[in-house]
Amino acid sequence: MTELPAERHLWIVSPMLHDTESLLQLRTETALACREAAIALPIRHLVIDDSAGTDTDVARLHAFDDVEVLTPPFNLGHQRAIVFGLRHLVPRLGSHDVVVTMDSDGEDQPADVPRLVQALDGGAPLALALRTKRSEPFRFRVMYLVFRLMFRVLTGTTVRSGNFAAQTADSLETTIDHPSFDLCYSSTLLALRRHTVAVPCARGHRFAGMSRMNSYALVAHGMRMDGGRRGNVHGDARLPRTARYRPARRRHRRSRTHPTGGHRRRVPRRVQRIHRAVLRVRAGIGDRDEGSRRYEGPDPDQIDRGMTSASEAETEPATDAATDAATDAATEGPGRLTRAVIVAVVVLPIIAAVVRALRRHWFPIGDDALLYIRVRDVATNHHPLLGSWTSASLSVGEHMNNPGPIYQDLVAPFAHAFSPGPGAAIGVGSVNVAAIVAMSAISRRIGQWRAQRWFLLAGAALSWTMGSELLFDIWQAHALMLPFLLYLVLLIAVAEAKAWAVPWVLGIASLLVQTHISYAYILVLLTPVAIVLAWYDNRPVPLQSMRSALRSRTAAVSGAAVGVLWAQPIIEQLFGEGRGNLVRLARVSSPSRHGGCATGSPAPCRARVSPTLPTDRSSSSPACPARRSR
């Protein structure tokens, strides 16, 4: 490529894949639109041939002096082709050049190019095409609406623009330094904190051929945009507030190698890596990838001390306070009302299932009726101290119950307030709604909106796959699925060494184990993993810190919670008839019982060691099968 003359140019960068005819029409209509709008800038087209040289029709473009074809070594895809072209173009730009990125197929209308360029005359460095109307088929528009909704839920940002944008040469030089630029150009434009003009532009029709954007490509594009949007939400390279190291409150033992003999504070390795990367960028080293540019702004120390000149302050990113505000906005996600609406949407299937059950006059039968009878016995002369009877008793030859009645106690107020049908449906539905709401609140406390959105998505997916009838089914294998998801969220909090989560973990674990003993097998495997992870991230843990933790208020609350929740099974064990239910469960779970699995029929062996999975029955199976494992 020859070196660009010193005059001002309008560069139009367009990726192209087997679409030469559309690009030729784009060239003609763009020149006509700029001429009618009295834009006197010479127009040059930089075309990225994403066919990697396999499209022989591209040779037609070489006949035009204002068209340059850039051929990558392999197919890059739409977004990365734009990145590839811009990185090659930036070193050749003049200081007053204008760069427009647009599709080559005509869906970005050439008539809108002069409007974007003229929007920069007011001093704004960036002008984005704001989509006002789309021309795709109805199916694609529905998928795009779902994509926008999911992107809003996951990032807190509404997508109303794409690659169609105009910016000055100085703005583009800053854009390519953004950490998300190589991943997704359009999400980088959303993440930039600079003065931006939005120009309403309708989506046009293709000049020729058929669109290659399908549902799969849209999902892949959304994942790339989400990764780019979450990669760095700032326009500069400041360390995000959520990643800054905060000294732990506990006192670590003295470091033997510390030069001052002071107390040692251990910074997580991931925070150290982020901090080192930020220091490299701010010092001017930047990324060491090919095509990266050095930071040419004012001295970072002067920025931190407030010594930047007025002219520098106008061109550089905002002050520390503005950066902190942007960080907080990205961490907090959407507003409180929007988050409440999202949580309401997640619990809506549960509420709809309960309302449908009430309208159909549903009532429990079979095993559900037996479980509901014990719920009605709560706070009566026949108050249950144990959970429901388990059919595993038939296999082991001894009557046993699930350890405790916590779930029955939770549903009992609704059972006493309503008739059998509404009481069971509203009670179980309320427990599931409470599990979703608690999961949302706890995940937000763990990782703000970045964690909350994913767990809300998991809760919505689980509710959807369960089907409407299982959302108010009192049978333990179905009733405990959402509480178990809540337990997994709490385990993550324990793995992050969140002391406040310990009482909640013990409470939800007690609910799961007491309602269905098979969950004990799962909890025994998962809980130690969370504890080991918490220890590993905070090692070494001094003995004095462990003693202080055992004497803390959290330990007292945890002990009190366990005592209250297990009081009824313990009372039955101490004062009930026979050996007591807990002893019977312990004896049956022992491998020495009946000689382990070496003797007896296979059925008792399976009953002793195989927990009942929550997926054993679908919502379309008979309501009263021959026998369920309870």
Residue pairs with C-beta under 8 A, 6 or more apart in sequence:
1 68
1 92
3 92
4 92
4 93
4 94
6 94
7 42
7 94
8 41
8 42
8 94
8 96
8 97
8 98
9 41
9 42
9 43
9 44
9 94
9 97
9 98
10 34
10 39
10 41
10 42
10 43
10 44
10 97
10 98
10 100
10 117
11 44
11 45
11 46
11 89
11 93
11 97
11 98
11 99
11 100
12 30
12 43
12 44
12 45
12 46
12 100
12 101
12 102
12 113
13 46
13 48
13 82
13 85
13 86
13 89
13 99
13 100
13 101
13 102
14 23
14 26
14 45
14 46
14 47
14 48
14 101
14 102
14 103
14 104
15 47
15 48
15 50
15 76
15 78
15 81
15 82
15 85
15 103
15 104
16 22
16 23
16 47
16 48
16 49
16 50
16 58
16 104
17 50
17 51
17 55
17 75
17 78
17 212
18 51
18 55
18 57
18 209
19 104
19 105
19 208
19 209
20 55
20 57
20 58
20 60
20 61
21 57
21 207
21 208
21 209
22 104
22 105
22 106
22 206
22 207
22 208
22 209
23 45
23 47
23 61
23 104
24 60
24 61
25 106
25 207
25 208
26 102
26 104
26 105
26 106
26 110
26 207
27 45
27 64
27 66
27 67
29 110
29 111
30 43
30 110
30 113
31 43
32 110
33 110
33 111
33 113
33 114
34 41
34 43
34 113
34 114
34 117
36 114
37 114
37 115
37 118
39 114
39 117
39 118
41 98
41 117
42 66
43 66
44 66
44 67
44 68
45 64
45 66
45 67
45 68
46 68
46 70
46 85
46 88
46 89
47 58
47 61
47 67
47 68
47 69
47 70
47 104
48 70
48 71
48 72
48 76
48 81
48 82
48 84
48 85
49 55
49 58
49 69
49 70
49 71
49 72
50 72
50 75
50 76
50 77
50 78
50 81
51 58
51 75
52 71
52 72
52 73
52 74
52 75
53 71
58 69
58 71
61 67
61 69
62 69
70 84
70 85
70 88
72 81
72 84
76 83
76 84
78 163
78 221
79 163
79 183
79 184
79 185
79 186
79 221
79 224
80 182
82 101
82 163
82 185
83 181
83 182
83 185
86 99
86 101
86 172
86 175
86 176
86 185
87 176
87 291
88 291
89 99
90 169
90 172
90 173
90 176
90 293
93 99
93 169
93 172
93 173
94 169
95 169
95 170
96 168
96 169
97 168
97 169
98 117
98 120
98 166
98 167
98 168
98 169
99 166
99 167
99 168
99 169
99 172
100 113
100 116
100 117
100 164
100 165
100 166
101 163
101 164
101 165
101 185
102 108
102 113
102 163
102 164
103 163
103 164
105 206
105 207
105 208
105 209
105 211
106 204
106 205
106 206
106 207
106 208
107 135
107 203
107 204
107 205
107 206
107 211
108 129
108 163
108 164
108 201
108 203
108 204
109 201
109 202
109 203
109 204
112 129
112 164
112 199
112 201
113 166
115 199
115 201
116 127
116 129
116 164
116 165
116 166
116 199
116 201
117 127
117 166
119 127
119 166
119 197
119 199
120 126
120 127
120 166
120 167
120 168
120 197
122 197
123 195
124 195
124 196
124 197
125 167
125 168
125 170
125 171
125 194
125 195
126 165
126 166
126 167
126 168
126 171
126 189
126 192
126 194
126 195
126 196
126 197
127 165
127 166
127 167
127 196
127 197
127 198
127 199
128 161
128 164
128 165
128 189
128 196
128 197
128 198
128 199
129 161
129 162
129 164
129 165
129 199
129 201
130 160
130 161
130 198
130 199
130 200
130 201
131 160
131 161
131 162
131 201
131 202
131 203
132 200
132 201
132 202
133 202
133 203
134 141
134 144
134 203
135 202
135 203
135 204
135 205
136 144
136 203
136 211
140 213
140 215
140 218
143 215
143 218
144 218
147 159
147 218
147 219
147 222
148 158
148 159
150 222
151 157
151 158
151 159
151 222
151 225
151 226
151 229
152 158
152 159
152 334
153 342
153 453
153 456
153 457
154 226
154 230
154 453
154 454
154 457
155 226
155 229
155 230
155 333
156 329
156 330
156 332
156 333
156 334
156 449
157 190
157 229
159 190
159 225
160 198
161 186
161 189
161 190
161 198
162 186
163 185
163 186
164 201
165 189
167 175
170 315
171 194
173 293
174 192
174 194
174 235
175 181
175 188
175 189
175 192
176 291
176 293
177 286
177 292
177 293
177 295
178 188
178 191
178 192
178 232
178 235
179 231
179 232
179 237
179 287
180 187
180 188
180 191
180 227
180 228
180 229
180 231
180 232
181 188
182 289
183 224
183 227
183 228
183 231
184 224
184 225
184 227
184 228
184 229
186 225
186 228
187 224
187 225
187 226
187 227
187 228
187 229
188 228
190 229
191 228
191 229
191 232
191 233
191 234
191 235
192 235
193 234
193 235
193 236
193 317
193 318
193 322
193 323
193 326
194 235
194 317
213 221
230 450
232 240
233 240
233 326
233 327
233 330
234 240
234 317
234 323
234 326
234 327
234 330
235 317
235 318
235 326
236 316
236 317
236 323
237 278
237 281
237 282
237 295
238 278
238 320
238 323
238 327
239 274
239 275
239 278
240 274
240 327
240 330
240 331
241 324
241 327
241 328
241 331
242 327
242 331
242 448
243 271
243 274
243 275
244 271
245 265
245 267
245 268
245 271
245 275
247 265
248 265
248 266
248 538
250 542
250 545
250 548
251 263
251 542
251 544
251 545
252 263
252 264
252 265
252 266
252 540
252 542
252 545
253 263
253 264
253 540
253 542
254 261
254 262
254 263
254 264
255 261
255 262
255 263
255 264
258 264
266 538
266 539
268 537
280 286
281 287
281 295
282 295
282 300
283 295
283 300
284 294
284 295
284 296
285 294
286 292
286 293
286 294
286 295
297 303
297 312
297 316
298 308
298 309
298 312
298 316
302 308
303 316
303 320
304 320
306 319
308 316
313 319
317 323
318 326
331 448
331 449
331 450
332 448
332 449
333 339
333 448
333 449
333 450
333 452
333 453
334 342
334 449
339 440
339 444
339 449
339 452
342 453
342 456
343 436
343 437
343 440
343 456
345 460
346 436
346 440
346 456
346 459
346 460
346 463
347 432
347 433
347 436
347 437
349 460
349 463
349 464
349 468
349 471
350 429
350 432
350 433
350 436
350 463
350 471
350 472
351 429
351 433
352 468
353 429
353 468
353 469
353 471
353 472
354 425
354 426
354 429
354 471
354 472
356 468
357 421
357 422
357 425
357 469
357 472
358 421
358 422
358 425
358 426
361 421
362 421
362 425
363 369
363 419
363 420
363 421
363 424
364 371
364 372
364 420
364 421
364 424
364 474
365 623
365 624
366 623
366 624
366 625
366 628
367 475
367 624
367 628
367 630
368 424
368 473
368 474
368 475
368 623
369 420
370 388
370 630
371 388
371 408
371 474
371 475
371 476
371 630
372 415
372 420
372 423
372 424
372 474
374 384
374 388
374 405
374 408
375 408
375 411
375 412
375 415
375 423
375 424
375 427
375 474
376 412
376 415
376 416
376 420
377 383
377 384
377 408
378 384
378 405
378 408
378 409
378 412
378 415
378 416
379 412
379 416
384 405
384 408
385 404
385 405
385 568
385 569
385 571
385 572
385 576
386 401
386 402
386 403
386 404
386 405
386 568
386 569
386 572
386 581
387 401
387 402
387 403
387 404
387 405
387 407
387 408
387 514
387 515
387 516
388 401
388 402
388 408
388 476
388 630
389 399
389 400
389 401
389 630
390 400
390 401
390 402
390 517
390 629
390 630
391 627
391 628
391 629
391 630
392 400
392 588
392 607
392 608
392 629
393 399
393 400
395 603
395 604
395 606
395 607
395 608
396 588
396 593
396 594
396 604
396 607
396 608
397 604
398 584
398 588
399 584
400 581
400 584
400 585
400 588
401 581
402 476
402 514
402 515
402 516
402 517
402 630
403 513
403 514
403 517
403 569
403 581
403 582
403 585
404 510
404 513
404 514
404 515
404 565
404 566
404 568
404 569
405 514
405 568
406 510
406 511
406 514
406 515
406 565
407 431
407 476
407 479
407 480
407 511
407 514
407 515
410 427
410 431
410 511
411 423
411 424
411 427
411 428
411 431
411 474
412 427
413 427
414 422
414 423
414 424
414 426
414 427
414 430
415 423
415 424
415 427
416 423
417 423
418 426
424 472
424 474
425 472
426 472
427 474
428 471
428 472
428 473
428 474
428 479
429 471
429 472
431 479
431 482
431 483
432 463
432 471
432 472
432 479
432 482
432 483
435 459
435 482
435 483
435 485
435 486
436 456
436 459
436 463
436 482
438 486
439 455
439 456
439 459
439 482
439 485
439 486
439 489
440 452
440 455
440 456
440 459
442 486
442 489
442 490
442 493
442 501
442 504
443 451
443 452
443 454
443 455
443 456
443 489
443 492
444 451
444 452
445 493
445 498
446 489
446 492
446 493
446 496
446 498
455 485
455 489
458 485
459 482
459 485
462 481
462 482
462 485
463 471
463 482
466 478
466 481
466 619
467 618
467 619
467 620
468 619
469 619
470 478
470 481
470 619
473 479
475 617
475 628
475 630
476 515
476 516
476 630
477 516
477 612
477 613
477 614
477 616
477 617
478 614
478 617
479 515
480 511
480 512
480 515
480 516
480 519
480 614
481 614
483 508
483 511
483 512
484 512
484 519
484 522
484 614
486 508
487 505
487 508
487 509
487 512
487 523
488 526
490 501
490 504
490 505
490 508
491 505
491 526
491 527
491 529
491 530
492 530
493 500
493 501
493 504
493 505
494 501
494 502
494 505
494 527
494 530
494 531
494 534
495 529
495 530
495 533
495 534
495 537
496 534
496 537
497 534
497 537
497 538
499 549
499 552
499 554
500 554
502 554
502 555
502 558
503 554
503 557
503 558
503 561
505 527
506 558
506 561
506 562
506 565
507 561
507 565
509 523
509 527
510 561
510 562
510 565
510 566
511 565
512 519
512 523
513 519
513 520
513 523
514 565
514 566
514 569
516 612
517 585
517 611
518 611
518 612
519 611
521 611
522 611
535 541
549 555
569 581
569 582
570 582
572 580
572 581
572 582
573 580
573 581
573 582
573 583
574 580
578 584
579 587
587 593
588 608
589 608
591 597
593 608
594 600
594 604
596 605
597 605
597 608
597 609
612 629
616 629
617 625
617 628
